[in-house]
Amino acid sequence: MSTENMGVDSPGIELNGTTVEGVETRETRGTREVGELPTTPAVLQAIHLRKYFPLRSIKLFGPQKVVHAVEDTSLALYPGRALALVGESGSGKTTMARLLALLYQPTAGTIAFRGKPVKASGGTALRAYRHHVQLIFQDPFSSLNPVHNVRYHLSRPLRLHGYARNTTEETEQILSLLNRVSLSPAEQFIQKFPHQLSGGQRQRVAIARALAARPEVLLADEPVSMLDVSIRLDVLNLLLRLKDEEQLALLFITHDIASARYFAEDTLVMYAGQTVEGGPSDEVIQRPRHPYTQLLISAAPDPDRLESRSLAPTLPAGNVGARQSRGEIPSLINPPTGCRFHPRCPHAMPVCSQRFPKRTELGGGHWTHCFLYGNGEANDASS
Amino acid sequence: MNAVRPENAFANHSNTLLEIKNISVDYHAANGTVHALTDVSITLERGQILGLAGESGSGKSTLAYAITRLLRPPAEITEGQLLYYPRPRAEEDKGRLKGSSRATARVTSKSTTTEPVEAADAVDILQFSPAELREFRWNELSIVFQSAMNALNPVLNIGAQITDVLRTHRPEMGPDSRRQRAIELLRLVGIAPDRIRSYPHELSGGMRQRAIIAIALALSPELIIMDEPTTALDVVVQREILMEIMSLRERLNFSVIFITHDLSLLLEMADKTAIMYAGCIVEMATCRELHQQPRHPYSYGLLNSFPTLHGPRRRMTGIPGSPPDLRDIPPGCAFHPRCPMAFEACSIHLPTLLPSTSETPGQLVACHLYDPRFKTGDIPTNSDFATNYEVKYLAVQGTRKVR
C-alpha cells in the first residue's frame, strides 16, 4: 500500500516535509527540536473537549440518555514535557487519551495539532495524524496480536508510514527500535511471539511499535499498571529517556499520583469527567487545593506516615476527607449537578450543587475548579 | 460464633497460630522442575497481620495455595510441615479438628473448652484427609483470591453466595438464620442489607470486594489469606477496604496473611513483613525496621521502586535485570546476578535467614553481607545501597548503549 503522499495531502495537518523520508534518522530530528524550550507552543492541544456516549434507550420516544464521560476538558502537550492525567477509574482519563488519538469523535470541542484544528474524517487524514500521535495501551497482554511475532508488529507501522520499503530496511529499523527500548539482544527478540515475552518486554514492544511511526506525541494510557513492581520503574525510566532524547510530548495517564510526581512536569487531576485541578506536579501534589486531590493523596500508600505517627500499623484516619468521602465515582448517566464531587466533598456548600466552579488561578501555573478558592461570582462574571 | 474469645484461657501458651516449617513446592513442568518455594519457614501469631511481598513469580501465591492445600498437580509440596494450632472452640465446634487422628504432630486428644492448648496439639495441615480438609477450610482458614472481581458467581446473587457457605458448613442452620447471618455479614463489611439480592454485575468493584470479604468472614475463621485483594481497585476504594479489614480484625481478632506486591501499602498495615525472592524469604522484619533500614539489598531495591509523595525528586533506578528462571535458580544467593552489593561468596554459598545485627535481633535477613563468616567490616547503610544501585544502573545502561 502506498502511503507516502497521503499525509502531505491531508487537510489541517502540517507535516514539516520531513516525515515521509525513509532515511530520516532520530539524530536529525533531535537537532531540529533540541533547541526548543518547554515553553514553546503546544504540539497537541485539547480545547474544551467533551465526549458523551449515547446509551441505547429502551423507551422509543424518551429522552436520549448519554454517559457524560468527559466534560469541558482542556489540556496542552509540549515537546519534551510530560503531562500526567490522574484520577480514579471512570474519571474519563482513558476517554481523554482515546479522544486525543482520534479513536473517538469528540461531541464538542477541538483538538489542535500544532495550533491547527484536526479534522479526522477519512482514512488519509487519520493516518497522517497517527503519524504524529501514537497511543500506548494499558494492557500489553491484549494489545499485541498473539499470532504475530515481534517483527510483524514493528514492521506494520514502518511499512504503513513508508519508512521501510524493503526487507533490509525493515530489519535494520526494527533492530534499532528494539535497541532503543532496551530489548537486547535485538536479533533474538525480533522473531519472538508475544507469549514468549514477559509483561515488561511486551510493553517495550508496544512502546517500540508506537515509536516506529516516529511520533511527536505519545499518549501512554497507564503504561505500567499491569507490570510488575520492579519492572515498572524500568519502563518509566525508558519513557523518560525517550522523552528527553527525542523531545516527545507525553501524556501519562495514571491512577498512582506518586508516579505522576516522579514522571511528569505537569499534573492534571480529573474527577468524573471534569478536570478539578492542575499545574506543576510538585505544586499540585505538595499543596493540593481541591478536596478531591487531597483525598487522592491521603489515600495513596505512603510509608513515610509510619514515621510521623507513633502508632505504627494504624491506617491514618486521613484528613476529614478520607472518612467522609466514602463512596465511589458517581453515575455519569445522571451525574450530580454542579461540581460532581460535591456529594462526597467534606466542604460542600449549597453553591457546589448548583453550578460548576470556574477556574481559579492559584499562582505559579497552579489552578483549580473549586468554590473554596476564589470568589465563584467573580469568576462567573468574567466568563 | 462471634463470641469474644477468651484470651486469658490460654495465656500460658504461646500465641502461635500457624507454623510454616521448611515448606518447599515444586511444579513439575515438561521442560524442567520449577522450584517455586524453597525451604520457607514462617511463624504466624494470633491476630497478627503478616505481609508477604515480592515480585510476581517470587512464590507468594504458591505459599498461600500451599497453606490452603489448593495446589494441584503438577505442583507438589515436596517437604515441610504446616502446623496449625487450633483454638478450643465452643461446644458445637468441638471435634472438628480434634477428631483428626491422622495428624502426625498431634499427641493428645482430650481437651475441654477451658483446657489450655498444648503445643503438641498442633495439627499438620498437610496430613489432613479430604474430609478433615473440608472441615478445616473456611471454618479455620478462608482465602480472598486475587481476582475477587471474578471470584463471585455472576448468575447467583450475593445473598445466595454467602448462604451457600453456611448451608455447606452449618447444616443445622435453617434458611432464616442463614439469611440473618448473611445480612449481619453484609452490615459488617459495610454493604447495605438491601443489596442482598443484588447480582455481582450490579455492584461496583469495591462492593464486590466487600462481598468477598463477607463470605470469607462467614464462619469466623482464625486466619484469612488475602491474595492481592485490592490490586484491581482504585486508591480511594483500596484505602476504604484496607481500613475495613483493619477494623474488622480489631473486632473479630483474626489473623491475616496479606499478599501484595505493593510494599508501601504493606508497610502501613502489616505487623510483620516477609520479603520473598525466587521462592525464598530474603528478609523478615517488622514494618518499622524495614522502612527505616532494609537490610537485604533486594528489600532496599523493592522499597525504592515506589515513587514517593514527599521528599526530593530524584532518579529512581529500580532493580536492574529480571527475576530468575525458577527452573534454573542461580547458585548461592538467587539474587546475586542482580545484586549491586554481591561479592564472591554470594555465588557460592546459599545464605540462610539469620538475625541481621545485634541491635535488631528480630530483623532476619538472608544475606552474606551480615554474616561475619563471609564479610567483615561495616554493615551497609541506605546510602551504600543507593550508591551501589546507581552504579549498577549506569553500568547496565552503558552496556545497552554499546550494543
Contacts between the chains, C-beta under 8 A, distances in Angstrom:
chain1	res1	chain2	res2	distance
A	88	B	234	4.2
A	88	B	235	7.3
A	88	B	236	6.3
A	88	B	237	7.8
A	89	B	205	7.9
A	89	B	234	5.6
A	179	B	400	7.5
A	179	B	403	6.6
A	182	B	400	5.2
A	184	B	400	6.1
A	184	B	403	4.9
A	185	B	403	7.1
A	198	B	322	6.6
A	200	B	322	7.2
A	228	B	55	5.0
A	228	B	56	5.1
A	228	B	261	6.8
A	228	B	323	8.0
A	229	B	55	6.2
A	229	B	261	4.9
A	229	B	262	7.2
A	229	B	263	7.4
A	229	B	302	6.7
A	229	B	305	5.0
A	229	B	306	7.4
A	230	B	55	5.4
A	230	B	301	6.9
A	230	B	302	6.7
A	230	B	305	5.4
A	230	B	318	5.7
A	230	B	319	4.3
A	230	B	323	7.7
A	231	B	55	8.0
A	231	B	318	7.7
A	231	B	322	7.2
A	232	B	305	6.7
A	232	B	318	7.3
A	233	B	305	5.3
A	233	B	316	5.4
A	233	B	317	7.0
A	233	B	318	3.2
A	234	B	318	5.3
A	234	B	320	7.9
A	237	B	315	7.5
A	237	B	316	7.7
A	237	B	317	7.7
A	237	B	318	7.1
A	255	B	234	6.1
A	255	B	235	6.3
A	256	B	235	7.4
A	256	B	307	7.9
A	257	B	235	7.6
A	257	B	309	7.1
A	258	B	306	6.7
A	258	B	307	4.4
A	258	B	308	6.1
A	258	B	309	5.1
A	259	B	307	4.9
A	261	B	307	6.2
A	261	B	308	8.0
A	261	B	309	6.6
A	261	B	313	6.8
A	262	B	307	3.5
A	262	B	313	6.7
A	262	B	316	6.7
A	263	B	307	7.7
A	282	B	313	7.1
A	285	B	309	6.2
A	286	B	310	7.5
A	295	B	236	6.2
A	296	B	235	6.4
A	296	B	236	6.7
A	297	B	309	6.4
A	298	B	239	7.8
A	299	B	235	4.6
A	299	B	236	4.5
A	299	B	238	7.1
A	299	B	239	3.9
A	300	B	235	5.4
A	300	B	309	6.2
A	301	B	235	7.9
A	301	B	262	6.3
A	301	B	264	4.2
A	301	B	265	4.1
A	301	B	267	7.8
A	301	B	268	5.9
A	301	B	306	7.8
A	302	B	264	6.7
A	302	B	268	7.3
A	302	B	308	7.4
A	302	B	309	5.4
A	302	B	310	7.6
A	303	B	263	7.9
A	303	B	264	4.9
A	303	B	267	4.1
A	303	B	268	6.5
A	303	B	287	7.9
A	303	B	291	5.1
A	303	B	303	7.6
A	304	B	308	6.9
A	304	B	309	7.6
A	304	B	310	5.9
A	304	B	311	7.7
A	305	B	268	6.3
A	306	B	267	6.2
A	306	B	268	6.9
A	306	B	287	6.6
A	306	B	288	6.1
A	306	B	291	5.2
A	307	B	291	7.5
A	312	B	286	7.8
A	312	B	287	6.4
A	312	B	288	5.3
A	313	B	49	7.1
A	313	B	246	7.9
A	313	B	268	7.4
A	313	B	269	5.9
A	313	B	270	6.9
A	313	B	271	5.9
A	313	B	287	6.9
A	314	B	246	7.3
A	315	B	239	7.3
A	315	B	242	6.1
A	315	B	243	5.2
A	315	B	246	5.7
A	315	B	268	6.1
A	315	B	269	6.1
A	318	B	239	7.5
A	322	B	239	6.7
A	325	B	236	7.0
A	326	B	240	6.2
A	328	B	204	5.2
A	328	B	206	6.0
A	328	B	234	7.9
A	328	B	236	7.9
A	328	B	237	6.3
